[in-house]
Amino acid sequence: MGPVIGDVLPLALGIAISPLPIMATTIMLLSPKARGTSVGFLIGWVAGITVMTTLFVLLAALLPSVRPHTPNVLIGAIEMLLGLLLIVLAVRTWRARPRAGESPPVPRWITAIDSLTLWRGLAVGFVYSAFRPKNLLISLAAGVVIGSARLALAPATVVMAIFVALAASTIAAPVVAFFSGAPRVTTGLEGLREWLLRNISTVTATALLFLGVVIVGMGIAEF
């Protein structure tokens, strides 16, 4: 189980370092309906990651298995392909970044956050975490790693729980801080939102490139 956890940790970090949903969370926490919307979004975010990763784990478990300590060329090829796709996505994100003096594009649902309710926040969180291309590729990679390891139910569940917890940590942390009533939380959220707005493309492209290289390396190791 240990090696599998080691493989999924950087993948979970790739989802965690997602500036747009973090920025959306900070905006929710600064909105009039902060409590309901943020909790709904967090629940949906966790559910989306869990559902998609579980689905990919089950599908990966159907792939042909090999003897222990034997290179799995099929798994390696899938991981290399996923890594290359993430690298391509990183290049596209970097090339599409706003130039000096330009404002970064913001999805419409971000601008409509003030009108979200708990249930709408939950739906947005689920759809965005489950079907966003970056998250989808990372969840697929994590599913391949966990499913191909052929773990028993209990250790597989532990690995999944660790993956989901780390992947959702950057969304959960500001929500928990907000509900704790700690001073300076609001000021910190405003500063975080402004920083993310200025650097969203750079952070996203860097995270995608890092993950792509990691996953390609994992695939090469299977040969």
CYANA upper distance limits for C-alpha pairs under 8 A (distance plus 0.5 A):
  1 MET  CA      5 ILE  CA      6.84
  1 MET  CA    151 LEU  CA      7.83
  1 MET  CA    155 PRO  CA      6.96
  1 MET  CA    156 ALA  CA      8.32
  1 MET  CA    159 VAL  CA      7.99
  2 GLY  CA      6 GLY  CA      6.78
  3 PRO  CA      7 ASP  CA      6.78
  4 VAL  CA      8 VAL  CA      6.83
  4 VAL  CA    145 VAL  CA      7.32
  4 VAL  CA    146 ILE  CA      7.03
  4 VAL  CA    149 ALA  CA      7.76
  4 VAL  CA    159 VAL  CA      7.91
  5 ILE  CA      9 LEU  CA      6.61
  5 ILE  CA    159 VAL  CA      6.37
  5 ILE  CA    162 ILE  CA      8.27
  5 ILE  CA    163 PHE  CA      8.37
  6 GLY  CA     10 PRO  CA      8.20
  7 ASP  CA     11 LEU  CA      7.91
  7 ASP  CA    145 VAL  CA      7.75
  8 VAL  CA     12 ALA  CA      6.64
  8 VAL  CA    142 ALA  CA      6.31
  8 VAL  CA    145 VAL  CA      7.74
  8 VAL  CA    163 PHE  CA      6.88
  9 LEU  CA     13 LEU  CA      6.73
  9 LEU  CA    163 PHE  CA      6.94
  9 LEU  CA    166 LEU  CA      8.13
 10 PRO  CA     14 GLY  CA      6.78
 10 PRO  CA    211 LEU  CA      7.64
 10 PRO  CA    214 VAL  CA      8.35
 11 LEU  CA     15 ILE  CA      7.35
 11 LEU  CA    138 ILE  CA      6.62
 11 LEU  CA    139 SER  CA      8.47
 11 LEU  CA    141 ALA  CA      8.18
 11 LEU  CA    142 ALA  CA      7.16
 11 LEU  CA    163 PHE  CA      8.47
 11 LEU  CA    211 LEU  CA      7.22
 12 ALA  CA     16 ALA  CA      6.73
 12 ALA  CA    138 ILE  CA      8.29
 12 ALA  CA    163 PHE  CA      5.92
 12 ALA  CA    164 VAL  CA      7.50
 12 ALA  CA    166 LEU  CA      6.25
 12 ALA  CA    167 ALA  CA      4.95
 13 LEU  CA     17 ILE  CA      6.56
 13 LEU  CA    166 LEU  CA      7.08
 13 LEU  CA    167 ALA  CA      6.35
 14 GLY  CA     18 SER  CA      7.72
 14 GLY  CA    138 ILE  CA      7.93
 14 GLY  CA    167 ALA  CA      7.94
 14 GLY  CA    207 ALA  CA      6.53
 14 GLY  CA    208 LEU  CA      7.60
 14 GLY  CA    211 LEU  CA      6.87
 15 ILE  CA    134 LYS  CA      8.28
 15 ILE  CA    135 ASN  CA      6.60
 15 ILE  CA    138 ILE  CA      7.75
 15 ILE  CA    167 ALA  CA      5.70
 15 ILE  CA    168 ALA  CA      8.10
 16 ALA  CA    166 LEU  CA      7.22
 16 ALA  CA    167 ALA  CA      4.98
 16 ALA  CA    168 ALA  CA      6.43
 16 ALA  CA    169 SER  CA      6.96
 16 ALA  CA    170 THR  CA      6.10
 16 ALA  CA    171 ILE  CA      8.20
 17 ILE  CA    170 THR  CA      7.85
 17 ILE  CA    203 VAL  CA      8.28
 17 ILE  CA    204 THR  CA      8.01
 17 ILE  CA    207 ALA  CA      7.30
 18 SER  CA     22 ILE  CA      6.95
 18 SER  CA    203 VAL  CA      8.37
 18 SER  CA    204 THR  CA      6.93
 19 PRO  CA     23 MET  CA      6.45
 19 PRO  CA    196 LEU  CA      6.55
 19 PRO  CA    200 ILE  CA      6.19
 19 PRO  CA    203 VAL  CA      7.46
 19 PRO  CA    204 THR  CA      7.24
 20 LEU  CA     24 ALA  CA      6.63
 20 LEU  CA    196 LEU  CA      8.09
 20 LEU  CA    200 ILE  CA      7.35
 21 PRO  CA     25 THR  CA      6.58
 21 PRO  CA    171 ILE  CA      7.90
 22 ILE  CA     26 THR  CA      6.90
 22 ILE  CA    170 THR  CA      7.20
 22 ILE  CA    171 ILE  CA      6.36
 23 MET  CA     27 ILE  CA      6.78
 23 MET  CA    192 LEU  CA      7.99
 23 MET  CA    193 ARG  CA      5.78
 23 MET  CA    196 LEU  CA      6.90
 23 MET  CA    197 LEU  CA      7.98
 24 ALA  CA     28 MET  CA      6.68
 24 ALA  CA    110 ILE  CA      6.58
 24 ALA  CA    113 ILE  CA      8.24
 25 THR  CA     29 LEU  CA      6.73
 25 THR  CA     38 SER  CA      6.89
 25 THR  CA     41 PHE  CA      8.28
 25 THR  CA    171 ILE  CA      7.09
 25 THR  CA    174 PRO  CA      8.09
 25 THR  CA    175 VAL  CA      8.18
 26 THR  CA     30 LEU  CA      6.85
 26 THR  CA    174 PRO  CA      7.75
 26 THR  CA    189 LEU  CA      6.08
 26 THR  CA    190 GLU  CA      7.78
 26 THR  CA    192 LEU  CA      8.11
 26 THR  CA    193 ARG  CA      6.72
 27 ILE  CA     31 SER  CA      6.74
 27 ILE  CA    113 ILE  CA      7.81
 27 ILE  CA    193 ARG  CA      7.73
 28 MET  CA     33 LYS  CA      7.87
 28 MET  CA     34 ALA  CA      5.78
 28 MET  CA     37 THR  CA      6.89
 28 MET  CA     38 SER  CA      6.25
 28 MET  CA    113 ILE  CA      6.82
 28 MET  CA    114 ASP  CA      7.58
 29 LEU  CA     33 LYS  CA      8.35
 29 LEU  CA     34 ALA  CA      4.99
 29 LEU  CA     35 ARG  CA      7.61
 29 LEU  CA     38 SER  CA      6.83
 29 LEU  CA    175 VAL  CA      7.81
 29 LEU  CA    178 PHE  CA      7.75
 29 LEU  CA    189 LEU  CA      8.48
 30 LEU  CA     34 ALA  CA      6.76
 30 LEU  CA    186 THR  CA      7.66
 30 LEU  CA    189 LEU  CA      8.29
 30 LEU  CA    190 GLU  CA      8.46
 31 SER  CA    113 ILE  CA      8.19
 31 SER  CA    114 ASP  CA      6.19
 32 PRO  CA    114 ASP  CA      7.39
 33 LYS  CA     37 THR  CA      6.52
 33 LYS  CA    114 ASP  CA      7.52
 33 LYS  CA    116 LEU  CA      8.23
 33 LYS  CA    117 THR  CA      7.68
 34 ALA  CA     38 SER  CA      6.26
 35 ARG  CA     39 VAL  CA      6.74
 36 GLY  CA     40 GLY  CA      6.60
 36 GLY  CA    117 THR  CA      6.91
 36 GLY  CA    118 LEU  CA      5.05
 37 THR  CA     41 PHE  CA      6.58
 37 THR  CA    116 LEU  CA      6.74
 37 THR  CA    117 THR  CA      5.80
 37 THR  CA    118 LEU  CA      4.90
 37 THR  CA    119 TRP  CA      8.14
 37 THR  CA    120 ARG  CA      8.12
 37 THR  CA    121 GLY  CA      5.61
 37 THR  CA    122 LEU  CA      8.08
 38 SER  CA     42 LEU  CA      6.62
 38 SER  CA    118 LEU  CA      7.90
 38 SER  CA    121 GLY  CA      7.46
 38 SER  CA    175 VAL  CA      7.18
 39 VAL  CA     43 ILE  CA      6.70
 39 VAL  CA    118 LEU  CA      7.42
 39 VAL  CA    121 GLY  CA      8.37
 39 VAL  CA    122 LEU  CA      8.23
 39 VAL  CA    175 VAL  CA      7.87
 40 GLY  CA     44 GLY  CA      6.62
 40 GLY  CA    117 THR  CA      8.41
 40 GLY  CA    118 LEU  CA      5.17
 40 GLY  CA    119 TRP  CA      6.55
 40 GLY  CA    120 ARG  CA      7.95
 40 GLY  CA    121 GLY  CA      5.40
 40 GLY  CA    122 LEU  CA      4.56
 40 GLY  CA    123 ALA  CA      8.33
 40 GLY  CA    125 GLY  CA      7.96
 41 PHE  CA     45 TRP  CA      6.45
 41 PHE  CA    118 LEU  CA      7.90
 41 PHE  CA    121 GLY  CA      4.99
 41 PHE  CA    122 LEU  CA      4.94
 41 PHE  CA    123 ALA  CA      7.84
 41 PHE  CA    124 VAL  CA      7.12
 41 PHE  CA    125 GLY  CA      5.03
 41 PHE  CA    126 PHE  CA      7.99
 42 LEU  CA     46 VAL  CA      6.72
 42 LEU  CA    122 LEU  CA      7.59
 42 LEU  CA    125 GLY  CA      7.09
 42 LEU  CA    168 ALA  CA      8.40
 42 LEU  CA    171 ILE  CA      7.02
 42 LEU  CA    172 ALA  CA      7.00
 43 ILE  CA     47 ALA  CA      6.59
 43 ILE  CA    122 LEU  CA      6.60
 43 ILE  CA    125 GLY  CA      7.82
 43 ILE  CA    126 PHE  CA      8.29
 44 GLY  CA     48 GLY  CA      6.47
 44 GLY  CA    121 GLY  CA      7.91
 44 GLY  CA    122 LEU  CA      4.82
 44 GLY  CA    123 ALA  CA      6.58
 44 GLY  CA    124 VAL  CA      7.56
 44 GLY  CA    125 GLY  CA      4.85
 44 GLY  CA    126 PHE  CA      4.54
 44 GLY  CA    127 VAL  CA      8.24
 44 GLY  CA    129 SER  CA      8.31
 45 TRP  CA     49 ILE  CA      6.92
 45 TRP  CA    122 LEU  CA      7.94
 45 TRP  CA    125 GLY  CA      4.92
 45 TRP  CA    126 PHE  CA      5.44
 45 TRP  CA    127 VAL  CA      8.49
 45 TRP  CA    128 TYR  CA      7.89
 45 TRP  CA    129 SER  CA      5.83
 45 TRP  CA    130 ALA  CA      8.25
 45 TRP  CA    168 ALA  CA      7.63
 46 VAL  CA     50 THR  CA      6.60
 46 VAL  CA    126 PHE  CA      7.93
 46 VAL  CA    129 SER  CA      8.31
 46 VAL  CA    164 VAL  CA      7.30
 46 VAL  CA    168 ALA  CA      6.70
 47 ALA  CA     51 VAL  CA      6.45
 47 ALA  CA    126 PHE  CA      6.63
 48 GLY  CA     52 MET  CA      6.69
 48 GLY  CA    125 GLY  CA      7.81
 48 GLY  CA    126 PHE  CA      4.92
 48 GLY  CA    127 VAL  CA      7.16
 48 GLY  CA    128 TYR  CA      8.25
 48 GLY  CA    129 SER  CA      5.75
 48 GLY  CA    130 ALA  CA      4.92
 49 ILE  CA     53 THR  CA      6.45
 49 ILE  CA    126 PHE  CA      8.29
 49 ILE  CA    129 SER  CA      6.40
 49 ILE  CA    130 ALA  CA      6.12
 49 ILE  CA    135 ASN  CA      8.30
 49 ILE  CA    139 SER  CA      7.50
 49 ILE  CA    164 VAL  CA      7.12
 50 THR  CA     54 THR  CA      6.43
 50 THR  CA    160 MET  CA      8.28
 50 THR  CA    164 VAL  CA      6.93
 51 VAL  CA     55 LEU  CA      6.66
 51 VAL  CA    130 ALA  CA      8.11
 52 MET  CA     56 PHE  CA      6.80
 52 MET  CA    130 ALA  CA      6.51
 52 MET  CA    136 LEU  CA      8.00
 52 MET  CA    139 SER  CA      6.98
 52 MET  CA    140 LEU  CA      8.26
 53 THR  CA     57 VAL  CA      6.58
 53 THR  CA    139 SER  CA      5.39
 53 THR  CA    140 LEU  CA      6.91
 53 THR  CA    142 ALA  CA      7.25
 53 THR  CA    143 GLY  CA      5.80
 54 THR  CA     58 LEU  CA      6.77
 54 THR  CA    143 GLY  CA      7.24
 54 THR  CA    160 MET  CA      8.45
 55 LEU  CA     59 LEU  CA      6.81
 55 LEU  CA    143 GLY  CA      8.02
 56 PHE  CA     60 ALA  CA      6.42
 56 PHE  CA    139 SER  CA      7.76
 56 PHE  CA    140 LEU  CA      6.10
 56 PHE  CA    142 ALA  CA      8.41
 56 PHE  CA    143 GLY  CA      5.04
 56 PHE  CA    144 VAL  CA      7.11
 56 PHE  CA    147 GLY  CA      8.03
 57 VAL  CA     61 ALA  CA      6.66
 57 VAL  CA    140 LEU  CA      8.46
 57 VAL  CA    142 ALA  CA      8.15
 57 VAL  CA    143 GLY  CA      4.51
 57 VAL  CA    144 VAL  CA      6.52
 57 VAL  CA    145 VAL  CA      8.38
 57 VAL  CA    146 ILE  CA      6.52
 57 VAL  CA    147 GLY  CA      4.84
 57 VAL  CA    148 SER  CA      8.31
 58 LEU  CA     62 LEU  CA      7.38
 58 LEU  CA    143 GLY  CA      8.15
 58 LEU  CA    147 GLY  CA      6.78
 59 LEU  CA     63 LEU  CA      7.76
 59 LEU  CA    143 GLY  CA      8.48
 59 LEU  CA    147 GLY  CA      7.91
 60 ALA  CA    143 GLY  CA      6.99
 60 ALA  CA    144 VAL  CA      5.61
 60 ALA  CA    146 ILE  CA      8.46
 60 ALA  CA    147 GLY  CA      5.31
 60 ALA  CA    148 SER  CA      6.26
 61 ALA  CA    144 VAL  CA      8.38
 61 ALA  CA    147 GLY  CA      5.04
 61 ALA  CA    148 SER  CA      6.03
 61 ALA  CA    150 ARG  CA      7.23
 63 LEU  CA    148 SER  CA      7.80
 65 SER  CA     72 ASN  CA      8.28
 65 SER  CA    148 SER  CA      7.75
 66 VAL  CA     70 THR  CA      6.89
 66 VAL  CA     71 PRO  CA      8.19
 66 VAL  CA     72 ASN  CA      6.97
 71 PRO  CA    222 GLU  CA      5.42
 71 PRO  CA    223 PHE  CA      5.91
 72 ASN  CA     76 GLY  CA      6.69
 72 ASN  CA    222 GLU  CA      5.97
 72 ASN  CA    223 PHE  CA      7.22
 73 VAL  CA     77 ALA  CA      6.54
 73 VAL  CA    222 GLU  CA      6.54
 73 VAL  CA    223 PHE  CA      6.16
 74 LEU  CA     78 ILE  CA      6.79
 75 ILE  CA     79 GLU  CA      6.66
 75 ILE  CA    144 VAL  CA      7.80
 75 ILE  CA    148 SER  CA      8.10
 75 ILE  CA    219 GLY  CA      7.51
 75 ILE  CA    222 GLU  CA      7.67
 76 GLY  CA     80 MET  CA      6.60
 76 GLY  CA    218 MET  CA      7.61
 76 GLY  CA    219 GLY  CA      4.31
 76 GLY  CA    220 ILE  CA      6.62
 76 GLY  CA    221 ALA  CA      7.71
 76 GLY  CA    222 GLU  CA      5.38
 76 GLY  CA    223 PHE  CA      7.03
 77 ALA  CA     81 LEU  CA      6.65
 77 ALA  CA    219 GLY  CA      6.64
 77 ALA  CA    220 ILE  CA      8.50
 78 ILE  CA     82 LEU  CA      6.71
 78 ILE  CA    219 GLY  CA      7.76
 79 GLU  CA     83 GLY  CA      6.56
 79 GLU  CA    141 ALA  CA      7.02
 79 GLU  CA    144 VAL  CA      8.39
 79 GLU  CA    215 ILE  CA      6.37
 79 GLU  CA    216 VAL  CA      6.63
 79 GLU  CA    218 MET  CA      7.27
 79 GLU  CA    219 GLY  CA      5.26
 80 MET  CA     84 LEU  CA      6.63
 80 MET  CA    215 ILE  CA      6.89
 80 MET  CA    216 VAL  CA      4.83
 80 MET  CA    217 GLY  CA      7.96
 80 MET  CA    218 MET  CA      8.00
 80 MET  CA    219 GLY  CA      5.34
 80 MET  CA    220 ILE  CA      7.46
 81 LEU  CA     85 LEU  CA      6.71
 81 LEU  CA    216 VAL  CA      7.96
 82 LEU  CA     86 LEU  CA      6.83
 82 LEU  CA    137 LEU  CA      7.09
 82 LEU  CA    141 ALA  CA      7.36
 82 LEU  CA    212 GLY  CA      7.89
 82 LEU  CA    215 ILE  CA      7.63
 82 LEU  CA    216 VAL  CA      8.04
 83 GLY  CA     87 ILE  CA      6.80
 83 GLY  CA    211 LEU  CA      7.55
 83 GLY  CA    212 GLY  CA      4.49
 83 GLY  CA    213 VAL  CA      6.76
 83 GLY  CA    214 VAL  CA      7.81
 83 GLY  CA    215 ILE  CA      5.33
 83 GLY  CA    216 VAL  CA      5.27
 84 LEU  CA     88 VAL  CA      6.70
 84 LEU  CA    212 GLY  CA      6.51
 84 LEU  CA    213 VAL  CA      8.31
 84 LEU  CA    216 VAL  CA      7.27
 85 LEU  CA     89 LEU  CA      6.66
 85 LEU  CA    212 GLY  CA      7.85
 86 LEU  CA     90 ALA  CA      6.58
 86 LEU  CA    134 LYS  CA      7.80
 86 LEU  CA    137 LEU  CA      7.96
 86 LEU  CA    208 LEU  CA      6.19
 86 LEU  CA    209 LEU  CA      7.19
 86 LEU  CA    211 LEU  CA      7.61
 86 LEU  CA    212 GLY  CA      5.39
 87 ILE  CA     91 VAL  CA      6.80
 87 ILE  CA    208 LEU  CA      6.79
 87 ILE  CA    209 LEU  CA      5.58
 87 ILE  CA    211 LEU  CA      8.42
 87 ILE  CA    212 GLY  CA      5.50
 87 ILE  CA    213 VAL  CA      7.76
 88 VAL  CA     92 ARG  CA      6.74
 89 LEU  CA     93 THR  CA      6.58
 89 LEU  CA    134 LYS  CA      8.47
 89 LEU  CA    205 ALA  CA      8.18
 89 LEU  CA    208 LEU  CA      7.52
 90 ALA  CA     94 TRP  CA      6.63
 90 ALA  CA    204 THR  CA      7.84
 90 ALA  CA    205 ALA  CA      4.91
 90 ALA  CA    206 THR  CA      7.48
 90 ALA  CA    207 ALA  CA      8.36
 90 ALA  CA    208 LEU  CA      5.56
 90 ALA  CA    209 LEU  CA      5.90
 91 VAL  CA     95 ARG  CA      6.60
 91 VAL  CA    205 ALA  CA      7.34
 91 VAL  CA    209 LEU  CA      8.34
 92 ARG  CA     96 ALA  CA      6.57
 93 THR  CA     97 ARG  CA      6.75
 93 THR  CA    201 SER  CA      6.80
 93 THR  CA    204 THR  CA      7.78
 93 THR  CA    205 ALA  CA      6.06
 94 TRP  CA    201 SER  CA      6.86
 94 TRP  CA    202 THR  CA      7.08
 94 TRP  CA    205 ALA  CA      6.01
 96 ALA  CA    201 SER  CA      8.43
 97 ARG  CA    104 PRO  CA      7.72
 97 ARG  CA    201 SER  CA      5.93
 97 ARG  CA    202 THR  CA      7.91
 98 PRO  CA    102 GLU  CA      5.94
 98 PRO  CA    103 SER  CA      6.90
 98 PRO  CA    104 PRO  CA      5.99
 98 PRO  CA    201 SER  CA      8.38
104 PRO  CA    197 LEU  CA      7.51
104 PRO  CA    198 ARG  CA      7.79
104 PRO  CA    200 ILE  CA      8.35
104 PRO  CA    201 SER  CA      8.46
106 VAL  CA    110 ILE  CA      7.15
106 VAL  CA    111 THR  CA      7.99
107 PRO  CA    111 THR  CA      7.57
108 ARG  CA    112 ALA  CA      6.92
109 TRP  CA    113 ILE  CA      6.77
112 ALA  CA    116 LEU  CA      7.55
116 LEU  CA    120 ARG  CA      6.09
116 LEU  CA    121 GLY  CA      6.33
117 THR  CA    121 GLY  CA      6.33
118 LEU  CA    122 LEU  CA      6.65
119 TRP  CA    123 ALA  CA      6.73
120 ARG  CA    124 VAL  CA      6.60
121 GLY  CA    125 GLY  CA      6.52
122 LEU  CA    126 PHE  CA      6.64
123 ALA  CA    127 VAL  CA      6.65
124 VAL  CA    128 TYR  CA      6.38
125 GLY  CA    129 SER  CA      6.47
126 PHE  CA    130 ALA  CA      6.37
127 VAL  CA    131 PHE  CA      6.21
127 VAL  CA    132 ARG  CA      8.08
128 TYR  CA    132 ARG  CA      5.85
129 SER  CA    135 ASN  CA      6.70
129 SER  CA    136 LEU  CA      8.37
130 ALA  CA    135 ASN  CA      7.11
130 ALA  CA    136 LEU  CA      6.72
131 PHE  CA    135 ASN  CA      7.37
131 PHE  CA    136 LEU  CA      6.18
132 ARG  CA    136 LEU  CA      6.41
133 PRO  CA    137 LEU  CA      6.66
134 LYS  CA    138 ILE  CA      6.81
134 LYS  CA    208 LEU  CA      8.29
135 ASN  CA    139 SER  CA      6.40
136 LEU  CA    140 LEU  CA      6.57
137 LEU  CA    141 ALA  CA      6.69
138 ILE  CA    142 ALA  CA      6.64
139 SER  CA    143 GLY  CA      6.45
140 LEU  CA    144 VAL  CA      6.68
141 ALA  CA    145 VAL  CA      6.81
141 ALA  CA    215 ILE  CA      8.21
142 ALA  CA    146 ILE  CA      6.65
143 GLY  CA    147 GLY  CA      6.15
144 VAL  CA    148 SER  CA      6.19
145 VAL  CA    149 ALA  CA      6.84
146 ILE  CA    150 ARG  CA      7.75
146 ILE  CA    151 LEU  CA      7.92
146 ILE  CA    156 ALA  CA      7.41
146 ILE  CA    159 VAL  CA      8.17
147 GLY  CA    151 LEU  CA      7.95
151 LEU  CA    155 PRO  CA      6.77
151 LEU  CA    156 ALA  CA      5.98
152 ALA  CA    156 ALA  CA      6.52
153 LEU  CA    157 THR  CA      6.51
154 ALA  CA    158 VAL  CA      6.86
155 PRO  CA    159 VAL  CA      6.72
156 ALA  CA    160 MET  CA      6.64
157 THR  CA    161 ALA  CA      6.55
158 VAL  CA    162 ILE  CA      6.74
159 VAL  CA    163 PHE  CA      6.65
160 MET  CA    164 VAL  CA      6.59
161 ALA  CA    165 ALA  CA      6.44
162 ILE  CA    166 LEU  CA      6.68
163 PHE  CA    167 ALA  CA      6.54
164 VAL  CA    168 ALA  CA      6.52
165 ALA  CA    169 SER  CA      6.37
166 LEU  CA    170 THR  CA      8.40
168 ALA  CA    172 ALA  CA      6.61
169 SER  CA    173 ALA  CA      6.31
170 THR  CA    174 PRO  CA      7.62
171 ILE  CA    175 VAL  CA      7.35
172 ALA  CA    176 VAL  CA      6.56
173 ALA  CA    177 ALA  CA      6.61
174 PRO  CA    178 PHE  CA      6.49
174 PRO  CA    189 LEU  CA      8.31
175 VAL  CA    179 PHE  CA      6.82
176 VAL  CA    180 SER  CA      6.60
177 ALA  CA    181 GLY  CA      7.26
177 ALA  CA    182 ALA  CA      6.97
177 ALA  CA    185 VAL  CA      7.38
178 PHE  CA    182 ALA  CA      7.38
178 PHE  CA    185 VAL  CA      6.84
178 PHE  CA    186 THR  CA      8.30
181 GLY  CA    185 VAL  CA      8.08
184 ARG  CA    188 GLY  CA      6.55
185 VAL  CA    189 LEU  CA      6.59
186 THR  CA    190 GLU  CA      6.78
187 THR  CA    191 GLY  CA      6.82
188 GLY  CA    192 LEU  CA      6.58
189 LEU  CA    193 ARG  CA      6.57
190 GLU  CA    194 GLU  CA      6.86
191 GLY  CA    195 TRP  CA      6.73
192 LEU  CA    196 LEU  CA      6.59
193 ARG  CA    197 LEU  CA      6.65
194 GLU  CA    198 ARG  CA      6.92
195 TRP  CA    199 ASN  CA      6.71
196 LEU  CA    200 ILE  CA      5.63
199 ASN  CA    203 VAL  CA      6.65
200 ILE  CA    204 THR  CA      6.61
201 SER  CA    205 ALA  CA      6.50
202 THR  CA    206 THR  CA      6.58
203 VAL  CA    207 ALA  CA      6.65
204 THR  CA    208 LEU  CA      6.65
205 ALA  CA    209 LEU  CA      6.61
206 THR  CA    210 PHE  CA      6.66
207 ALA  CA    211 LEU  CA      6.66
208 LEU  CA    212 GLY  CA      6.45
209 LEU  CA    213 VAL  CA      6.73
210 PHE  CA    214 VAL  CA      6.77
211 LEU  CA    215 ILE  CA      6.57
212 GLY  CA    216 VAL  CA      6.59
213 VAL  CA    217 GLY  CA      6.62
214 VAL  CA    218 MET  CA      6.80
215 ILE  CA    219 GLY  CA      6.75
216 VAL  CA    220 ILE  CA      6.72
217 GLY  CA    221 ALA  CA      6.73
218 MET  CA    222 GLU  CA      7.32
219 GLY  CA    223 PHE  CA      7.85
